[in-house]
Amino acid sequence: MTKAISWVKENLLATKVDIFLTIIGAYFIYFILSLFLNFVFSSDWTLIEVNRKILLVGLFPEEDLWRIWSVFYVFSLLLTSTISLVYGFQIRTSIFYVFILLIPFLIFTTINMIFHILILIILSLLSYIFVYYLKRRSYRVMLSRIIVISWIIFIPFLFLVLVLGDGPKVTLWGGFFVNLILAVIAILAGFPLGVIFALGRASSYKTIKLVSVVFIETFRGAPLIAWLFFAWFVLPNFLPDLFSLNDINLVIRAMIVLSLFSSAYVAEVVRGGLQSIPKGQKEAATALGLNTFLELLFITMPQAIRIVIPAIVSTFIAIFKDTSLVFILGITDLLRIGRLIPEQQQEFYGKSIEVLLIVALLFWVVSIILSQISRSIEKRLNVSQ
């Protein structure tokens, strides 16, 4: 308590100017907060209660929801295991995550979902504790390899669970689930591709460098909307007539474009990290007898990634928010559903502010969690040093 009071005196009430600015800021916060709370408590949220399932998963059949929950079970295991491996338990950070996740939990959780939520929480806690225990027993290297391999096979596992065994058509995928799937695919596929193209652009081989430069500048030279329209009209003509790839669904095409688009931006971020590594590091690796591949793998690339972690996470957050642009292709993502509900359901006509506020809230929750994970990793690795 004493520390809090002294902090307030030093930072908010130190001078007359500080006191004046503190009063103005407090009044502004009170004014905005009062308007927001008045809107929240005076609005009719029946629209959200009735359309919870549509907002989250679109028209995904009720009997096939176990597929989505299976994907989330595995994803939560991988995510919590990765977090546990990268940095240890932090009380303030954990409280922050619980508080942030509590908001959508209170809005969207129903009686039918409580069982799955409990399983999700239990699996996450067990995986976190298990990995945290093993990494302190000198199994850190083995755990790292297992987790990396697991993330690699997560994408094919995702499609196997969602599609095989008479799974619902991709056209039935919708809601926030589509935004999350698009973002996860774009990040998991775009990051390694970006690293490869960054190395290609920094290569001394002219052909490899030229191909990398052309790819990066081509995708960075046009807006994402243009590439999404490219996926709609042009991409089917480039895909071979094999396994009906030329008739592939718009959602899959959007995944391909988002992955390539994110890889171009990740490549430039990683290239900046590579250029920041002093030449002495490479000379030291050569002196130790390391070849080019080992030097990149153990010396250059880890330091480059460490330096650009904030920029990489910012790119991931931007890609996640950009998934809302797929609504122009007719994909029933969260934003499209949020716009259609007040127009197509007569009893909720004109109540677009309420549903768009929930849409913005869901995007904000995921973005703030990614940002906090980035800060925790930066602090753990002393990126600022």
Order of alpha helices (4+ residues) and beta strands (2+ residues): alpha-alpha-alpha-alpha-alpha-alpha-alpha-alpha-alpha-alpha-alpha-alpha-alpha-alpha-alpha-alpha-alpha-alpha-alpha
